[in-house]
Amino acid sequence: MREAFRALTTRGRAFLAAGITALICAVLLGQSDLVRAAILLLALPLVAAWFTARRRDQLSLRRHLGPDRISVGQEATVTLTLHNGAARAVGSLLLEEQVPLTLGGRPRFLVERIDGQADVDLSYRVRPELRGRYGLGPLRVRVDDPFGMLELARTFHRAEHLTVVPPVEELPVIGLGGGASGSGDARTRAFTVGSAEDVTVRDYRRGDDLRRVHWRSSARVGELMVRREEQPWESRASVLLDNRAGAHAGTGALSSFETAVRAAASIGSHLAGLGHQVDLLTSAGRLPAGMHGAHDRGRAGDTRQLLDALAVIDTHDAPRWEAAAIEDVGVGGILVAVLGTVREPDRPALARLRQHAGTALAVVLDTPAWAGARAAGPDGESVAGWLALQGWRTVVAGPRDRLPQVWRELGAAQVGARR
């Protein structure tokens, strides 16, 4: 009953106040007719509270996202299934779904009646314009009595998550081998695990076929060694995203950082589609292991984890490149860097990155163009020219440039940047 009284609406409180006032006046004035009116005014909210307190609604909720993972600009349908587990019908329900403001207004539904042991399906659509991982829910249900005297709130705390990944553009095939010259299609190869000797032989284990014993290695080390089964070779590529907050300009979906994220998503997906095992790195090093879909270590061509990582990646406040970002670059592999503003203190780190990679390509974002002022950072052409001298194939990209064209020009770049 206490909960029911706390749930009195403005109308219910007004009826109570009017009934009490009428009762006092009836006693003071000796008006019996006024007493009957006062009892009626008091009875309506009291009876409504009593019946509401006796209600034992058995409502349950199922939420289905179709699909639960979309790209920016795509549409997802959220279906709410409300089940009444009681034998009697439930009516007059007002539902409100809690969703982030970036997905639009909060969906509201009015359900007049749910029969006993029956379901009702409600749905709404979301079309996110920003990448991220959004929580949908909880769902709040308000139960009204027929007279509008009370309003009880129930909350289904279970929530589902919608992952919105950056959009991926189809890129043309370009020559990735040949170092700074930009010629050839050779791809740097690496062993799946270990060194060449490790791939050839290993320690004998109980149950190994004796026909696989490598006697020469066994004699050299003094222990039985067996030949490994042939290991597949893999092409390796690293996509390096400059996510330093000070290296980017602009705000929201049109910022240079969001452009860099979209470029990293498209380039990483393109390289995976060509058969490369793609490593996603940032200017702070490898993404933290606890991050949702933090690192794409799966089979070549599978970009789900890479895109999930880019869906939630954010900038960090460190002004310089961390040493981990350099150490994590695969030695001898392909490196594609998407860079923001590059200043003089950043050059030693970029020079070391070039030494680690077999082939190094860089998309340099012209961040002053995003800031609307040429004084916001170093000129992109001068940065690209310096990178070219270090052996990078470079191209400068502005806010209006299309990534497929930028990628095509990067494949044709030999010395200097696009002009």
N, C-alpha and C positions, 0 to 999 in steps of 0.2 A: 504493500500500500504506500510506503514512503516513496518508492520509485515512481509510482503512479502519480502521487501528489506533486512530485518534482517535475513531472512531465506535463502538468497542466498548461494549456495554451492561454493566450491572452483572453480569449472568450471564456474559458473555464474559470480563470481567476476573476474575471468581471462578474460572472454569475455568482461565485462564492461571495465576493464583496457585496454585491447587490442583495443577496439573500440575508447575509448577516446584518446589513444596514436596515433592511425591511423588518427583520425580526426584532431588532432593538426598538425601532420606531413603533412597531405594533404593541410591544410591551409597554412602552412609555405612554402611548396614546390610547391603549385599550381597544385596539381595532382587531377583531378576530378575523375579518376578511384578509387583512394585511398579513396575518400570521400564515394563512394558507398559501398566499403568494410567496412568502419568504421560504416556506418549506419546499415549495416547488423549485424555486431558484437554487436552493441548497441541494436538493435531491439530484438534479440532473448531473452536475459534476461529480458528486459523491458516488452515484450509481455507475457512472462511466468509469471512475477510478476503480471501483470494486470489480467490475467485469474485466477491465483491462488487466488488473493484477492477477486474475484467475486464468488469463490466457496463457497457454503453454505452446506457443508456436514452435513447430519443428521444421524450420526452414534450413535448407542447405544450398550451397552455391558451387557451381562448376564454371570455370572460366576457360574458354578455348581461344587461342590466337591462331589465325590463319592468314599468312604464316607467322611464326614467331621470330623470324629473321628476314629483314628486308633491306633494300638499299634506299638511300635518301631520295625522296620524291615518289617512292612507291607507296601503295596503299595496303593496309592490313585491316582485316575485319576481326573484331573482338565480339565473341558470343558469350552471353551470360545465361546460364541455365539455372533457374531458381526452382528448387524442388520442395513441395509441401509434404512432409512425412506424416502429418497428422491425419486423422480420419475425417475431420471436418474442414470446411473451406476456410480460407483466409482471404480477406479483402482489404481494400483501401491501403495499398502500399505505395510509398513514394521512394524510389531508389535513386541514389546519386553515386556515380563512380568517380573515384579520385584519380585523376590523371595529371601529369606535368603540364604546366601552362604552354610549353613549347609544342604540345600535341593538340592544342585547342581548348575549348571550353569543356567543363565537366558534363558528361552525358547524364541526363535525368530521364527517368521513366516513371509513369503512373500505371500501376497494376490494380485494376478494379477488383479482380477475384482470381484466386488459385484454388481449384477444387482439391479435396482431400486425395492424397497419394498421386498428385498430378504435377506436371512440369510446365513452366512457361519459359520460352526462349526470347531473349532480348539481345539486340546487336547494335553496335556502332562502329564507325570506321575512323581510322587515324591515318594521316598522311604527313609524316615528319619531314621537316625541311633541314634538320640538323642531325648529324650522326650522334650516336650515343647509345646507352643502355638504359631504357626507361622502365620504371616500375608502374604497373597498371593495378590499381587497387590501393587501399581496401574499398569495399563496397558498403555504403551506409544505407540502411533501410529504416524508413520512418513509418510507424504504424499509427493510423488515426482511428478514433472511434467515430461512429456515424454522425454524432452531433458536433464534432470538432472541438470537444472539450479537452482532449489529451492528445499528446503526440510523443510516442515512445520511439527511441532510436536504438537500432541494432547495427552492429558492425561486423562484417565478415573480414577478418584481418588478413586472410590469405591473399597474396598478390602474385602476379606473374610478371615476367620481364620481356620486353620487346627490344631486340638488338637491331640497331640501325647502322649499317655499315656504309662506308664511303662509296660513292658511285664509281664504277670501273668502266673506263673507256677502252675500246679496242684499239690497239696500237699496231702500226705496220712492222713487219719484220725488217730488222737492220743488221748489218754486220757488227758483231760484238767482239770479235777477236782482233788480233793484229796490233794491239797496243795503241799508241797515239796516232798511228797512220790511218786507222779506221778501216783497214782492208782485211778480208778473210772472214770466214765463219767458224774458225776453230774455237772450241770451248775448252777452257781449262778443266782438267779432270783431277779428281782426288779420290783416295781410297775411302771406302765407307767407314772403316775404323782402323786405328793403329797405323803403324809404319809398314813398309813393303815387306820386311822380314816377318812381322807379326801376321800379315795376311798370308804368308807362305806356309809357315809352320807354327805349331803351338805345343804345349805340354801334353803328354799322353794322359788320357783319362781312362779309368776303368770302363771296359766295354767297347773301347775303340777297336776297329778292325786292324789287326797286325799288318795287313797289307798296305796300310796307309803310313806305316812308320817310315820316317825320313832318316835313314841310317847315318848319312854324313853329318847332319845337324846333331843327331843323338851322340855321335862320337865326339863332336866338338864341345858340347856342353856337359857331357857325362850323364845325361838323363834321356829317357825315351822322348822323342819328339815325333809328332805326326803331321802330315800335310793337312792344311786347312782345305775345306771345300772352296771352290772358286768363288770369290766375292765379286759382286757387281761394282762397276765403277760409276761414279756419279759426277755430274757437272754441278759446280757450286757457284752460287751468286749471292751477294749481299746487297740489300737495299738499305741505305743509310739515310735516316730522316733527321734533319736539323730541327730539334724541338726546343731550342733555347728561346725563352720568351723575348729576350732583347734582340733576337735576330729576325723578328717578324714585325709586320705593321698591319694596320687595319683591324676591323672588329667584325665579329659574327661570321656568318657563312662566307662572306666576301673577303676575309682576311687572307694574308699571304700564308699563314700557317694552315688554314683549311685547304688552300690550294696545294700546299706541299703534301698534306695528308692524302688528298685525292690523287696527286701524281704518284706518291709511293704505292698506293693501292693498285693503280693501273699498271705501273711498271712491275711490281711484284707479281701480279696475276699474269702479266704477259710473259715474264721470265719462267714462271712455273709452267705455263702452257707450252713453253719450248722444251720442257724436260729438265730444267734446273731445279736443284734443291735450294730454296730461297730462305735466307736468314734475314730477319728484320731487326735492324739495329737503330739506336737513336744516338744523339750527341751525348747522352749520359751513359751509354753502354747498352748491353742487352736488357730487354724489358724485364721487370721483376717477375719472378716465377709465380707469385701469387696473383698476377693480373689475369683477368678472364681471357683465355686464349692468348697467353702472353707471347708464345714463340712458335713459329711454324717449323717444326722438325719432322713433319710427316712426309709422305711420299711426294715425289715431284708431281706438280700439276694440281695438288690439293691446296687451295688458298683460303679455306674456311678459317683456320686459326689466324692466319695473317690478317685477314679482313676484320675478324673479331677484335684483334689487338688494336688495329687502327681505329675501330669504332669508339674506343674509350681512351685513346692516348691523349695526353695533354702536355702543355708546355711546362718547363721547369725553369727555376730562377738562376741556375748556374750560368755565369757569363761566358765560360770557356768550355772547350771540349774536354770531356773526361778521358783519362788514359784507357779506361775500359772500352770506350768506343773504338779505339784503335786496335787494341789487343784482340777484340772479338771478330775483326775482319779476317775472313779466311785467307790464308797465305796463298798467293798464286791464283785466286779466283777472280771472278768478275765483281766489280764494285760499282754501283750506281748510287750517287749521292744527290739528294735534293736539298739544296743549301739556301739559307736565308742570307741575312747581312753577314758578310765576311770582313773582319777588320784585321789590322796588322797582327795582333796577338794570336789570331787563329791560324796564321799561315804555317807555323811549324807543325801543328797537328795535322793539317791537310797534306803537308809534304810527307809526313810519316805514313799517312793513310795510303798515299800513292805508292810508297815503297812496299807496303804489304800486299797490294792487289796486283794481279797479273794484267788486268785491263781496268782502267778507271774512267768512268764517265760522270759528268756532273751537270745537273740542271740548276743554274744559278737564278734565283728569283730576284727580279728587279724591285726590291722592297720599297725604295723611294717612290715608285709609281703607286704603290698601295697607300703610302702615307700622304700622297698628294704634294710632296715637296722634295726637291732634289737633294736637300741638305740632310735628309733623314738617315742616310747611310752612304757608304762608298759606292761609287759608280759600278754597276754590274759589269759593264764592258771591261773595265780595268781589272776587276777580280777575275773574270773569265780569261783575260789575257795572261795574267800571272799563273793561273791554274794550267793553262796550255803549256807554258814554259816548264812546268813541273811534270808534264807528261799526261795531263788529263785531256780528254775530249770534252769540250764544254759548249754550252749554249745558254743564252740568257732568255728568260721568259718573263713576260709582263702580265698584268691582269687580264688583258684582252686576247692573249695568245691561246690557241687551241693546243691541247697536249699532243694529239697525234702528229700535228705539224712540227711541234717542238721536238718530239722524239725522232721524226724523220730527219730533221736538220741536225740533230745530235749524231745520228748515224753517219751523216755526210761530213761532220766536222773533222778537221785535221789539225789545224792550228788556230788558236784564238777563238772568239765567240761569234755568234750570229750577229750580223749587222743589218 
